[in-house]
Structure formats: C-alpha cells, structure tokens
Amino acid sequence: MKKVIVIFSIVAGVFLAAMLFSYFYVNELRVSEYLNDTLGEEYQSEIEFISFNLLSRTLRAEGITVSGINPDERMIRFDIDEISLNPIGIADLLRGKVSIGSVDLKESRIILEQKDLYKSEFFGTNLEAGPIQYDPQCNDCSIHSIIGNMNIRVDSLRSNFWNERYELKADSLYLNESQAKFGINTILIEPAYGEDAYFRSFDYRTEMFRVGISDLIFKDFDYAGFYEQGEFSIEKMSLESADIHITVDKSMKVEPDREDRRFPLEALNVLPFRVDVDSLLFRNTDIRYSEYAEDGDKPGTIHFANTEALFTNIRSKSTEPVILTATSYLEEMGEFNTHIEMSVDESGHLVKARGQLGEFDATRLNNIFVYLEGIQIKSGQIHELDFEFQLTDTYSDGYVSIRYNGLEIEKVDKIDLESGFSDRISGFLYNQVALRSSSINDGEEARKGEISHEREPERGFFNNMWRSLRSGILDTIKRI
C-alpha cells in the first residue's frame, strides 16, 4: 500500500509540475516569439491571450494579429478572434514536428493589399481543418498533404482593384473539401464611381463591366489535384442567375500601344495551372452590350434576356473544341438560339458560330440602331433570321439570312433623332430600292446579308462576335 501511495505521489507530482510548466511557460510572449521565428523576418505577430490544457492537450488563443511586412509595399494581415488546436501531439512537438488533430478558427478578418493596385478584406472567416501533420524536413509537401479536410466559411469579401476603379463584393463563401464543393451566394463587380468618371479616368477607349452573380457552385472539385499538381479540375460549375453589362465609349481614342485582347482559349492556355472543367452552366442570365458612337451622346444597347447557356469541354491545350449552346430572348421577346465552337491549332484561333432568331418585332432593334447607326425602324416583322460565320485571329466572314415583311426605316440624327432632308432621301432609297417592304425579292424567300468584319484585337471577344453579326444585319438593310 505504501508503495502504491509513493508511485501515485510521484505521478501526481510530475503531472502537477507539467501543469505548472505549461501554465508559466506557454504564455503570449513566448508563443508570439516562436511564431515570429517560424514565419521569418517578413512577418510579425501579437497575441492577447493564450492557454494550454495539458489534460486535453488543447491550445487556445484569442486576439491574434499576424502582419506581413514587404519592401514592395504588399501587405497581408490576419486578425483572429479565437483559435483552438486540439489535441496537440506533444511527443512530435518535442521532435520538431507538428501533429494536431483539428484546428478551429473563429471570426477572423484577413486583409490583402498591394499599394495602388488592390485591397481585399475577408470578414467573418471561420475554418475547421484536420488532422494536420507537418515535418519541416519535408521539402516537397503540399498544403493538401499537410492539412486534411478543410471546411472554410466566409461571411463577406470586399475588394477594390485596377487602381480602385472597380469594387467587388461577395457574400456567403464556403469551401467544403469532404464534399468537394465550393460556392458563393452573391457576387457583384461594378465601377467604383459613375460611368462618365470611369471612362475619363482613361486616356483611351476601353470597356466597362458590371457583373452580378448569384449561387455560383463548383461541384466535384479535385482539391488534391489543385494543391499537389496545380490542376483546376471540376466536373460542373453552375450559376443560378447572372446580370452582365458591357459598355464601350467609341468617342475615346484607341490606345496606340495597347496589347491585343486574347481569345478565350488563348487566355485559358496561358494560365499558370491546368484547367479541366466538364461543364459550365449559366441560368437566368441577362447580357447587355452598350456602345456610344463616335458622334453620339447616348448609348445603343442590345439585350439578350433570360439566357440559358452551357459550356462543355473547357480544357487547357485540348485538341477538342469548347462548345457553347445557348437560348436567350433578344430584347426580351425573340427566341434566339446559338451554337458556338471555339478551337485553336497551329494556324491560330477559330470560332464557328451559327444560330437562329424566331418571330420578332423589328422595331425592338431601335435600341441599338438609332444611336449607333442613325437608322430608325418604323415598322416591320422578322419571321426568321438565320446566321452562320467564322471568326479567326484577323477577320470574320459568313452570312445572315432574314425573312421579313412590312419593314420600313428612316434615317435620323443620332443625337436629336430628327430626320433632315438628306436623311429622308436616304430613307426613301433604302425603302424603295434596297429593302422594299418584304424579304421576298428576286424570287427568294429570304434576303441574305454578308457578314464581313475585320477583327479589332483591342476589343473583347463578345464585342467582336456581336459586331460580326451586326455587319451582316446592316448589310441586309443598306445593300441595294
């Protein structure tokens, strides 16, 4: 009995000594110094409170700040309300390794900033991850091999970029590794100030974007492939709704030294990681393109409403084409079906497009033709419009075929929308010589226009696609 009491006393004494050691040694200053030594000279940290429970081998800390110091004026900062690590492998720690069952991080704020370029803030970041196994002697260990089963939730993201011209707002972000899912509830990208101020902040012609997205979801995301091999592999990406508005002011001069805008596949192939996405689905999407004419003061706008679009085979450096099939409603009324194939080989980029527009009130096109071309459609019904063309690195060519009747147009001033004498003469010639009132002309049921457009490499892809189609429609209207 005496022997048992002695052994118990020794064990209790050792345990009590360990408790006192952990209480007095594991403190804010020592842990902060250890953290600074581990992170290196480019970071500094502060900790308001820390505690260690030897029984559960749990480390809990509150009020942690980690700030990055960089001579290039890049700044990173973590403000963490609370973090707990449980259980900690004491034996591994004594051997210089890290072994933690789980990490629970609550309500942190992350700030990323590059002076005069961008600033991003993540609010309400919560992280659960584990187990964590790290050996400093492992030089080729990836984040995925060190940290297992990450689950991240972020309440909101606020960012400005491109010299503070744009603001990005995103809410309810989540990443769940075990379910291979990533999602964002809402995304909004818009200019930080008004349209006129935005365009005047440049000395050259450019595009302005407004983008709103809801319920962006990545399913079957291969996290291991992304961390270990740099592959962005997803089975399905989907957006429940989106609103995309692109605006161009042609009264601005073209930048003489501006680099050519890349085709979508070219941009895909130069990414620093490999992309492999089986499908990308857009639902309930509105797409608007607006343009100010060089001699106008109001934008012409074309609207593709309630668009359902499916991209398939989005793969880096693939010999198979990326295919887009879409159905939308032109100016909210005419069903517009499109099929586009994009490919690239040693000869360059090739985009093949074909589509069809159903029954449509032609006067709805005044939204774009009046302010850009000085053409006002007074009446007319389009019964069917078919088109087919291909776009290369330098040009587009193809045709538009339109079947219509009762079409009447007039020339107007782009600013006051009035018709002068020369405008009335031009309108008379169009109506009496070029168009007549019906597409039935020279024994043909439909009237054809030639799509012929020299690609403007400083313009975006969608811009060149629309202007190609527009060239064929205008050729139909203006051709004698």
MOBELUR-V683123 format. One record per pair of residues at least 12 apart in sequence whose C-alpha atoms are under 6 Angstrom apart, sorted by the first residue. I is the first residue (numbers start at 0). J is the second residue. D is the distance in Angstrom with one decimal. If there is no record, write none. Layout:
I;J;D
I;J;D
This chain:
27;46;5.6
27;48;6.0
27;49;5.6
31;44;6.0
31;45;5.9
41;67;5.7
41;68;4.9
42;66;5.5
42;67;4.4
42;68;5.7
43;65;5.8
43;66;5.5
44;64;5.5
44;65;4.4
45;63;5.8
45;64;5.2
46;62;5.7
46;63;4.6
47;62;5.0
48;60;5.6
48;61;5.2
56;86;4.9
56;87;5.4
57;84;5.6
57;85;4.5
57;86;5.3
58;83;5.6
58;84;5.2
59;82;5.8
59;83;4.3
60;81;5.7
60;82;5.4
61;80;5.4
61;81;4.4
62;79;5.8
62;80;5.0
63;78;5.8
63;79;5.0
64;77;5.5
64;78;4.7
65;77;5.0
73;112;5.7
73;113;4.5
74;111;5.8
74;112;5.0
75;110;5.6
75;111;4.6
76;109;5.7
76;110;5.1
77;108;5.9
77;109;4.7
78;107;5.4
78;108;5.0
79;107;4.1
80;106;5.7
80;107;5.7
81;105;5.4
82;103;5.6
82;104;4.4
83;102;5.9
83;103;5.3
84;101;5.9
84;102;4.8
85;100;5.6
85;101;5.5
86;99;5.6
86;100;5.2
87;99;4.7
96;133;6.0
96;134;5.0
97;132;5.7
97;133;4.9
98;131;5.7
98;132;4.8
99;130;5.8
99;131;5.1
100;129;5.6
100;130;4.5
101;128;5.5
101;129;4.2
101;130;5.2
102;127;5.6
102;128;5.2
103;126;5.8
103;127;4.7
104;125;5.4
104;126;4.9
105;125;4.7
106;123;4.5
106;124;5.2
106;125;5.5
107;123;5.5
107;124;4.9
108;121;5.5
108;122;4.8
109;121;5.0
115;162;5.4
116;160;5.6
116;161;5.6
116;162;4.9
117;159;5.4
117;160;4.1
118;158;5.5
118;159;5.5
119;157;5.7
119;158;4.1
120;156;5.7
120;157;5.3
121;155;6.0
121;156;4.6
122;154;5.8
122;155;5.3
123;153;5.5
123;154;4.9
124;152;5.8
124;153;4.3
125;151;5.8
125;152;5.2
126;150;5.8
126;151;4.6
127;149;5.9
127;150;5.2
128;148;5.5
128;149;4.4
129;146;5.9
129;147;4.9
129;148;5.8
130;147;5.4
131;145;5.5
131;146;4.7
132;145;5.1
133;145;5.6
141;227;5.8
143;226;5.8
148;176;5.5
148;177;5.9
149;176;5.5
150;174;5.6
150;175;4.6
151;173;5.5
151;174;5.0
152;172;5.7
152;173;4.4
153;171;5.8
153;172;5.0
154;170;5.7
154;171;4.8
155;169;5.6
155;170;4.2
155;171;5.9
156;168;5.7
156;169;5.0
164;190;5.7
164;191;5.3
165;189;5.7
165;190;4.4
165;191;4.9
166;188;5.8
166;189;5.6
166;191;5.5
167;187;5.7
167;188;4.6
168;186;5.7
168;187;5.1
169;185;5.5
169;186;4.4
170;184;5.8
170;185;5.4
171;183;5.7
171;184;5.3
179;219;4.8
179;220;4.9
180;217;5.5
180;218;4.9
181;216;5.8
181;217;5.1
182;215;5.4
182;216;4.3
183;214;5.8
183;215;5.2
184;213;5.5
184;214;4.5
185;212;5.6
185;213;4.4
186;211;5.6
186;212;5.0
187;210;5.8
187;211;4.5
188;209;5.7
188;210;5.0
189;209;4.7
203;251;5.5
203;252;5.0
203;253;5.3
203;254;5.0
204;251;4.7
204;252;5.4
204;253;5.1
206;246;5.6
206;247;4.8
207;245;5.7
207;246;5.1
208;244;5.8
208;245;4.8
209;243;5.9
209;244;5.1
210;242;5.7
210;243;4.6
211;241;5.4
211;242;5.0
212;240;5.9
212;241;4.4
213;239;5.9
213;240;5.4
214;238;5.6
214;239;5.4
215;237;5.8
215;238;4.6
216;236;5.7
216;237;5.4
217;236;4.6
218;235;5.3
219;233;5.6
219;234;5.5
220;232;6.0
220;233;4.5
229;272;5.2
230;272;5.6
230;273;4.7
231;273;5.9
231;274;4.7
232;274;6.0
232;275;4.6
232;276;5.8
233;276;4.9
234;276;5.6
234;277;4.9
235;277;6.0
235;278;5.0
236;279;4.6
237;279;5.6
237;280;4.6
237;281;6.0
238;281;5.1
239;282;5.1
240;282;5.2
240;283;4.7
240;284;5.3
241;284;4.5
242;284;5.7
242;285;4.8
243;286;4.8
244;286;5.9
244;287;4.6
244;288;5.9
245;288;4.9
246;288;6.0
246;289;4.6
246;290;5.6
247;290;4.7
248;290;5.8
248;291;4.7
249;291;5.6
249;292;5.4
249;293;5.0
250;293;4.1
259;456;4.8
259;457;4.9
260;456;5.5
260;457;5.2
268;315;5.2
268;316;5.8
273;315;5.8
274;314;5.3
274;315;5.3
275;313;6.0
275;314;4.5
276;313;5.1
277;311;5.6
277;312;5.1
278;310;5.5
278;311;4.4
279;309;5.7
279;310;5.0
280;308;5.9
280;309;4.6
281;307;5.6
281;308;5.0
282;307;4.8
283;305;4.8
283;306;5.5
284;305;5.1
284;306;4.7
285;303;5.9
285;304;4.5
285;305;5.5
286;302;5.9
286;303;5.1
287;301;5.7
287;302;4.5
288;300;5.5
288;301;5.4
292;371;5.2
295;413;5.7
295;414;5.8
299;366;5.7
299;367;3.9
299;370;5.1
299;371;5.8
300;366;5.6
300;367;4.8
301;367;5.8
302;329;6.0
302;330;5.0
303;327;5.8
303;328;5.5
303;329;4.7
304;327;5.7
304;328;5.0
304;331;5.3
305;327;5.6
306;326;5.6
306;327;4.1
307;325;5.5
307;326;5.4
308;324;5.8
308;325;4.1
309;323;5.6
309;324;5.4
310;322;5.6
310;323;4.5
320;340;5.9
320;341;5.2
320;342;4.6
321;340;5.7
321;341;5.1
322;339;5.8
322;340;4.6
323;338;5.8
323;339;5.0
324;337;5.7
324;338;4.7
325;337;5.2
333;357;5.7
333;358;5.9
333;359;5.0
334;356;5.7
334;357;5.4
335;355;5.8
335;356;4.5
336;354;5.3
336;355;5.3
337;353;5.9
337;354;4.3
338;352;5.8
338;353;5.4
339;351;5.6
339;352;4.4
348;391;5.6
348;392;5.8
349;390;5.9
349;391;4.8
350;389;5.4
350;390;5.0
351;389;4.4
352;387;5.7
352;388;5.5
353;386;5.5
353;387;4.2
354;385;5.9
354;386;5.5
355;384;5.5
355;385;4.5
356;383;5.8
356;384;4.9
357;383;5.0
358;381;5.8
358;382;4.6
358;383;5.9
359;381;5.0
360;380;4.9
361;379;5.3
361;380;5.4
361;381;5.9
362;376;5.2
362;378;6.0
370;413;4.9
373;410;5.7
373;411;5.0
373;412;5.7
373;413;5.0
374;409;5.9
374;410;4.8
374;411;6.0
375;408;5.5
375;409;5.3
376;407;6.0
376;408;4.3
377;407;5.4
377;408;5.3
378;406;5.3
378;407;5.3
379;404;5.9
379;405;4.5
379;406;3.8
380;403;5.6
380;404;5.7
381;403;4.3
382;402;5.5
382;403;5.4
383;401;5.9
383;402;5.2
384;400;5.6
384;401;4.5
385;399;5.8
385;400;5.1
386;398;5.7
386;399;4.3
393;454;5.1
394;452;5.7
394;453;4.3
394;454;4.8
395;451;5.6
395;452;5.2
396;450;5.0
396;451;4.7
397;450;4.8
398;448;5.6
398;449;4.6
398;450;4.9
399;447;5.5
399;448;5.0
399;471;5.5
400;446;5.5
400;447;4.3
401;445;5.3
401;446;5.3
402;438;5.4
402;445;4.4
403;437;5.7
403;438;5.3
404;436;5.7
404;437;4.0
405;436;4.9
405;437;6.0
406;436;5.1
409;426;4.4
410;422;4.7
410;426;5.3
433;478;5.9
433;479;4.2
448;471;4.9
448;474;5.1
448;475;4.4
449;471;4.9
450;470;5.5
450;471;4.1
452;467;5.4
